Amino acid sequence: MHHFWSKSLAELAVEISAGKLSAMDLCEIAQAHHQQSELSNGAYIAWDPDSSVKQAKAADTYVNAGGDLSPLHGIPISVKDLYGLSGFATYAGTPKRLPTKWETEGPIVRELKDQSCVIMGKTHSVEFAFGGLGVNPHWESPRNPWSGSQPRVPGGSSSGAGVSLSTGSALVAFGTDTAGSVRIPASMTANVGLKTSKGRWSTAGIVPLSPSLDTVGLLTRTVADAAYTFSAIESNNGLSDPELNSKTINLNQLCLGLCDGLLWEDCSDGVAETVSGALNELNQRGVKTRSIAIAEFDQIYPLFQRGGLAAPELYSFLRRELPQWTDTLDQKIVQRMEDAAELRASEYIDRVELIRRLSAQVAAKLQEVDVLVSPTVPITPPTFEEIEDIKCYRRANLLSLRNTSMANYLGLCAISIPVGLDKQAMPVGLQLMAPHGQDRRLLEVALALERALGTARDRIGLAFGKTRVIV
């Protein structure tokens, strides 16, 4: 992997600003990585090298003209195939192109273009983002770059996002998170995944799954890159804005909330042990942990298993906007849609009210700690063969979403950071959750933990194509 890929986004931005690095340099490196890895890993549903070259040349022309640079100027980025993007069809993981209204760019894509990012292409998604493992019968599902001889799932629904980072064709990947669709692929591919607070960033111009739960999310190689990107999107103050990455938190002042029970149950071999090991390392560095009872998790999870809000809201959206797309729905989704069709209005309202009440209760409890911690995903990414049986798929899918869905349903912001490997030598993520609107504080804490523990590169190396390398 090219040495530029070992540098942070902030470092790359400084080099671009100083004229030591060009957007075209980064674009060519990303394209070379894509050529090496795409056949074996398949991150993209749409890849347009001519478009990315055109964007990179325009970015460099602006630099040469002495223009003021935005933080993400010239940075290679991928976006999920739910985002409207001019010049690209939107499929939302379905077998046929959606109406052109879904190709209209929303505020996030417009912001990325305003900052002269180089958008490399659109990454694969689970059909209508309704699944946590990352499989799609209509397209060849991306393969987890950390897989050995047996291909494993990459996590979903932003299934190509983490793969695009791990294989080096992008430095930031934008996805969506309705029940974990950014944090799950981040955890399974040894990347960082940030779920922003509901409503913080606009989801306009993005195909919806559940308007009540959908959030914009991003995947990066490190927490430092996530904080940098977050700050860039929020402020667009140029390279002089060090607000998040310059924060220094005394580890002795941090208290992490631990809740025994649901989020630690039914873990694959090595998952809970790896997360506990990372927490022990933090304890040795002065970070305190505190047991905190969150009985609300046990009330929310059965609701999630029955379809929560996502199933009825997707059913309503498809019936209203895309009725012709229901005939080709993945059979894994069909049954959940049929259940949603039978849902009474009163039951839906009861679900909304339960979520509102439990969210308020959990927010109050989280005032006692800085963040709540758990494994991000309790299971090893299964092989594609293991989930061919529909019953095996359903069990693995629900487990993959269990821990992450708590943040969406209870109105929290959350981040996954890579901390090690499980017994199958697959990545394990540590999830941090914080109250709604505390995104910046969440990132400050995550930065402090990353500085104490090290990045994925420090702890476990990198996956690049089929070969795991340390660079």
C-alpha positions in Angstrom: 0.0 0.0 0.0 1.3 3.4 -0.9 3.0 5.4 1.9 0.5 8.2 1.6 -2.1 5.8 2.9 -0.3 5.7 6.2 -0.9 9.4 6.8 -3.9 11.0 8.5 -6.4 13.1 6.6 -5.0 16.2 8.5 -1.5 15.4 7.3 -2.6 14.8 3.7 -4.5 18.1 3.8 -1.4 20.0 4.9 0.7 18.4 2.1 -2.0 19.3 -0.5 -2.1 22.9 0.8 1.7 23.1 0.6 1.8 21.7 -2.9 3.7 18.6 -1.9 0.8 16.4 -2.9 -1.9 16.7 -5.5 -5.4 15.4 -5.6 -4.4 13.6 -8.8 -1.7 11.8 -6.9 -4.3 10.5 -4.4 -6.8 9.7 -7.1 -4.2 7.6 -9.1 -3.2 5.7 -5.9 -6.9 5.0 -5.1 -7.5 3.8 -8.6 -4.5 1.5 -8.5 -5.7 0.0 -5.2 -9.1 -0.5 -6.8 -7.6 -2.4 -9.7 -5.7 -4.7 -7.3 -8.7 -5.5 -5.1 -12.0 -5.0 -6.8 -12.2 -8.4 -8.5 -11.6 -10.2 -5.2 -13.5 -7.9 -2.9 -16.2 -6.0 -5.0 -16.8 -2.8 -3.0 -18.5 -0.8 -5.7 -21.7 -1.0 -7.6 -20.6 2.0 -9.7 -16.9 3.0 -10.4 -16.2 5.9 -12.8 -12.4 6.5 -13.2 -13.0 9.3 -15.8 -15.2 11.2 -13.4 -12.8 10.9 -10.5 -9.9 12.1 -12.7 -11.9 15.1 -13.8 -12.7 16.0 -10.2 -9.1 15.6 -9.1 -7.8 17.8 -12.0 -10.4 20.5 -11.0 -9.2 20.3 -7.4 -5.6 20.7 -8.4 -6.4 23.6 -10.7 -8.0 25.4 -7.8 -4.9 24.8 -5.6 -2.7 26.1 -8.4 -4.8 29.2 -8.7 -4.2 30.0 -5.0 -7.7 29.3 -3.8 -8.6 28.8 -0.1 -8.8 25.1 0.6 -11.5 23.2 2.5 -10.4 20.4 4.9 -11.4 17.6 2.6 -10.0 19.1 -0.6 -8.8 16.4 -3.0 -9.5 13.5 -0.5 -10.8 10.3 -2.2 -14.2 9.4 -0.9 -16.9 6.7 -1.5 -20.6 7.1 -1.0 -23.2 4.4 -0.4 -25.7 3.5 -3.2 -28.5 5.2 -1.3 -27.1 8.7 -1.9 -28.3 10.7 -4.9 -25.2 11.6 -6.9 -25.3 13.4 -10.3 -24.1 11.2 -13.1 -24.7 8.0 -11.3 -27.8 5.8 -11.2 -29.3 5.0 -7.8 -30.3 1.4 -7.2 -30.5 1.2 -3.4 -29.4 -2.4 -3.7 -32.3 -3.3 -6.0 -32.0 -5.0 -9.4 -33.3 -2.0 -11.4 -32.6 1.7 -11.4 -34.7 3.9 -9.2 -36.6 6.9 -10.6 -34.3 9.9 -11.4 -35.7 11.8 -8.4 -33.4 9.6 -6.3 -30.4 10.8 -8.1 -30.9 14.3 -6.8 -28.0 15.4 -4.5 -28.8 16.2 -0.9 -26.9 18.5 1.5 -24.2 16.0 2.4 -23.2 15.3 -1.2 -23.3 19.0 -2.0 -21.1 19.7 1.0 -18.6 17.1 -0.2 -18.5 18.6 -3.6 -18.2 22.1 -2.3 -15.1 20.9 -0.4 -13.7 19.5 -3.7 -13.6 15.9 -2.4 -12.9 13.3 -5.2 -15.9 10.9 -5.2 -14.5 7.7 -6.5 -17.8 5.8 -6.9 -20.9 4.4 -5.2 -20.5 1.4 -2.9 -22.8 -1.6 -2.6 -25.7 -1.6 -0.2 -28.1 -4.3 1.1 -31.4 -3.9 -0.7 -33.1 -0.8 0.7 -30.5 -1.0 3.5 -32.6 -3.7 5.3 -30.0 -6.1 6.7 -26.9 -6.2 8.9 -24.7 -8.8 7.2 -24.1 -7.2 3.9 -25.5 -9.7 1.4 -27.5 -9.0 -1.7 -28.9 -11.6 -4.1 -29.3 -9.0 -6.9 -25.6 -8.1 -7.1 -22.4 -9.9 -6.1 -22.0 -9.1 -2.4 -18.7 -7.5 -1.3 -16.3 -9.9 0.4 -14.7 -9.0 3.7 -11.0 -8.3 3.0 -10.0 -9.9 6.3 -11.4 -13.3 5.1 -9.2 -16.3 4.8 -9.8 -19.1 2.4 -13.6 -19.0 3.0 -15.2 -15.6 2.0 -17.0 -13.9 4.8 -19.6 -11.1 4.9 -18.4 -7.5 5.2 -21.3 -6.3 7.4 -24.2 -4.1 6.3 -26.1 -2.5 5.2 -23.3 -0.2 4.0 -21.6 -3.3 2.7 -19.1 -1.8 0.3 -18.2 1.1 2.5 -15.7 -0.7 4.9 -14.4 -2.7 2.0 -13.5 0.5 0.1 -11.5 1.7 3.0 -9.7 -1.6 3.8 -8.8 -2.1 0.1 -7.5 1.4 -0.3 -9.8 2.9 -2.9 -11.1 5.6 -0.6 -10.0 7.4 2.6 -13.5 8.2 3.8 -16.7 6.2 3.2 -20.2 7.7 3.7 -23.0 5.4 4.6 -26.2 5.4 6.5 -27.1 4.0 9.9 -30.6 3.0 10.8 -29.8 0.1 13.2 -26.1 -0.2 12.9 -25.4 0.0 9.1 -22.2 2.0 9.5 -20.9 0.6 12.8 -21.4 -3.1 11.8 -19.3 -2.9 8.6 -16.8 -0.8 10.4 -16.4 -3.4 13.1 -16.2 -6.3 10.7 -13.6 -4.7 8.5 -11.4 -3.1 11.3 -12.4 0.5 10.5 -14.0 3.3 12.6 -17.7 3.9 12.1 -19.6 7.0 13.4 -23.3 7.1 13.8 -24.4 10.7 14.2 -27.3 11.8 16.3 -30.7 11.6 14.6 -31.4 14.9 12.8 -27.9 16.3 13.2 -27.1 15.9 9.5 -29.8 16.0 6.9 -30.8 12.7 5.2 -32.4 14.6 2.2 -31.3 13.1 -1.1 -30.8 9.7 0.5 -33.2 6.7 -0.1 -35.0 6.2 3.2 -35.4 3.0 5.2 -36.9 4.4 8.3 -37.3 8.2 8.6 -37.7 7.8 12.3 -34.3 6.2 12.7 -32.2 6.9 9.6 -28.9 8.8 10.3 -25.9 9.8 8.2 -22.8 8.0 9.1 -19.2 7.8 8.0 -16.4 5.2 8.1 -12.7 6.1 8.4 -9.5 4.4 9.1 -9.0 6.0 12.5 -10.9 8.0 15.1 -8.6 11.0 14.3 -9.8 10.8 10.7 -13.5 10.6 11.8 -13.1 13.6 14.1 -11.4 15.5 11.3 -14.1 14.6 8.8 -16.9 15.4 11.3 -15.4 18.8 12.0 -15.0 19.5 8.3 -18.7 18.7 7.6 -19.9 20.7 10.5 -17.7 23.8 10.3 -16.0 24.0 6.9 -13.6 26.5 8.4 -10.6 25.4 6.4 -7.5 23.7 7.6 -7.2 26.0 10.6 -10.0 24.3 12.6 -8.2 22.0 15.1 -11.2 21.9 17.5 -11.6 18.1 17.9 -8.2 16.6 17.2 -6.5 19.1 19.4 -8.6 18.1 22.5 -6.7 16.3 25.2 -8.6 14.4 27.8 -7.0 13.2 31.0 -7.7 9.5 31.1 -8.0 9.6 34.8 -11.1 11.7 34.4 -12.9 9.3 32.2 -15.6 6.9 33.4 -16.9 4.2 31.0 -20.3 2.6 31.7 -20.5 -1.2 31.7 -23.8 -2.9 31.5 -23.8 -6.6 32.1 -26.4 -8.6 30.3 -27.9 -8.5 26.8 -25.1 -6.7 24.9 -22.5 -9.2 26.2 -24.5 -12.4 25.6 -24.1 -15.0 22.8 -20.8 -13.6 21.7 -18.6 -15.6 19.3 -15.3 -16.9 20.7 -12.9 -14.1 21.4 -15.3 -11.2 20.9 -16.2 -10.4 24.5 -12.7 -11.4 25.6 -11.0 -8.9 23.1 -13.3 -6.0 24.2 -12.7 -6.8 27.9 -9.0 -7.0 27.2 -9.0 -3.5 25.7 -11.0 -2.2 28.6 -8.4 -3.7 31.0 -5.7 -1.9 29.1 -7.6 1.3 29.6 -8.1 0.6 33.3 -4.3 0.2 33.6 -4.0 3.7 32.0 -6.3 5.2 34.6 -9.7 5.0 32.9 -12.4 4.1 35.4 -15.3 1.8 34.6 -18.6 1.7 36.4 -21.4 -0.8 36.3 -24.7 0.7 35.1 -28.0 -1.1 34.7 -29.8 -0.5 31.4 -32.9 -2.6 31.7 -34.3 -0.7 28.7 -32.2 -2.8 26.4 -34.2 -5.8 27.3 -37.4 -4.0 26.5 -36.2 -2.6 23.1 -34.7 -5.7 21.7 -37.9 -7.7 21.4 -39.5 -4.7 19.7 -36.6 -4.6 17.3 -37.0 -8.4 16.6 -40.6 -7.7 15.6 -39.6 -5.2 13.0 -39.5 -2.1 15.2 -40.2 1.0 13.3 -38.0 0.1 10.2 -40.2 -2.6 8.8 -43.5 -0.7 8.8 -41.9 2.5 7.6 -40.1 0.7 4.7 -43.4 -1.0 3.8 -45.2 2.3 3.8 -42.4 3.9 1.7 -42.4 1.1 -0.9 -46.2 1.0 -1.2 -46.3 4.8 -1.7 -43.2 5.5 -3.7 -41.9 2.4 -5.4 -44.7 -0.2 -5.7 -43.1 -1.8 -8.8 -40.0 -2.7 -6.8 -41.8 -5.0 -4.3 -42.1 -7.8 -6.8 -38.3 -8.3 -6.9 -37.6 -7.9 -3.2 -35.1 -10.2 -1.6 -36.9 -13.1 0.0 -35.1 -12.3 3.3 -37.0 -9.0 3.3 -40.3 -10.2 2.0 -41.5 -11.9 5.2 -40.6 -8.8 7.3 -42.7 -6.7 4.9 -45.6 -9.1 5.1 -45.5 -8.8 8.9 -45.4 -5.0 8.6 -48.4 -5.0 6.4 -50.5 -6.6 9.2 -49.3 -4.1 11.8 -52.2 -2.1 13.3 -51.8 1.7 13.5 -52.3 1.5 17.3 -49.4 -0.9 17.6 -47.2 1.4 15.6 -48.1 4.3 17.8 -47.5 2.2 20.9 -44.0 1.4 19.6 -43.2 5.1 19.0 -44.4 6.0 22.5 -42.4 3.1 24.1 -39.3 4.3 22.3 -39.8 7.9 23.4 -40.2 6.9 27.0 -37.3 4.5 27.2 -35.0 6.9 25.4 -35.6 9.5 28.0 -34.9 7.0 30.8 -31.6 5.9 29.2 -30.5 9.5 28.5 -30.9 10.2 32.2 -28.9 7.2 33.2 -26.0 8.1 30.9 -25.4 11.3 32.7 -23.6 9.1 35.3 -20.8 8.2 32.8 -18.9 9.6 29.9 -20.0 6.9 27.5 -21.5 3.4 27.6 -19.3 0.6 26.2 -20.0 -2.8 24.7 -18.9 -5.0 21.8 -20.0 -3.4 18.6 -21.0 -6.7 17.0 -21.2 -9.9 19.1 -20.5 -12.4 16.3 -17.7 -13.3 14.0 -18.6 -12.2 10.4 -20.1 -15.5 9.1 -19.0 -17.1 5.9 -21.4 -16.8 3.0 -21.9 -20.5 3.1 -22.9 -20.4 6.8 -25.9 -18.1 6.1 -27.2 -19.8 2.9 -29.9 -21.4 5.1 -32.6 -18.8 5.8 -32.9 -19.7 9.5 -29.1 -19.3 9.9 -29.2 -16.0 8.1 -32.0 -14.7 10.3 -30.3 -15.6 13.5 -26.9 -14.1 12.4 -28.6 -11.0 11.0 -30.5 -10.3 14.3 -27.4 -10.8 16.4 -25.2 -8.7 14.1 -27.7 -5.8 14.6 -28.6 -6.4 18.3 -26.0 -4.2 20.0 -25.9 -1.4 17.5 -29.7 -1.1 17.1 -29.9 0.0 20.8 -28.3 3.4 19.9 -30.7 4.1 17.1 -33.8 3.1 19.0 -32.8 4.9 22.1 -31.8 8.1 20.4 -28.0 7.9 21.1 -25.0 8.7 19.0 -22.3 6.0 18.8 -19.0 5.0 17.4 -17.2 1.7 16.8 -13.4 1.5 17.1 -11.3 -1.5 16.2 -9.6 -3.1 19.2 -8.4 -6.6 18.1 -9.1 -9.9 16.5 -11.4 -12.8 17.6 -10.6 -16.5 17.6 -11.3 -16.6 13.8 -8.7 -13.8 13.3 -11.5 -11.4 12.3 -11.8 -7.8 13.5 -13.6 -6.9 16.7 -15.0 -3.5 17.5 -15.6 -1.6 20.7 -18.8 0.4 20.7 -19.1 3.7 22.6 -22.6 5.3 23.0 -23.5 8.8 24.2 -26.7 10.8 24.7 -28.3 12.4 21.7 -26.5 15.6 20.6 -23.3 14.7 22.4 -21.5 13.8 19.1 -18.5 16.0 19.8 -18.0 14.7 23.3 -18.3 11.2 22.0 -15.5 11.9 19.5 -13.4 13.5 22.2 -13.6 10.4 24.3 -13.0 8.1 21.4 -9.9 10.1 20.4 -8.6 9.7 24.0 -9.2 6.0 23.9 -7.5 5.6 20.5 -4.5 7.5 21.7 -4.2 5.1 24.6 -4.9 1.9 22.7 -3.5 2.6 19.3 -5.2 2.5 15.9 -6.2 -0.7 14.0 -2.9 -0.4 12.1 -1.0 -0.3 15.5 -2.9 -3.2 17.0 -3.7 -5.7 14.2 -2.3 -4.3 10.9 -4.3 -3.8 7.8 -6.2 -5.9 5.3 -5.4 -5.1 1.7 -6.9 -7.3 -1.0 -6.5 -10.9 0.0 -3.2 -10.2 1.8 -3.1 -8.9 5.4 -0.2 -6.5 5.6 1.3 -4.2 8.2 2.6 -1.0 6.7 
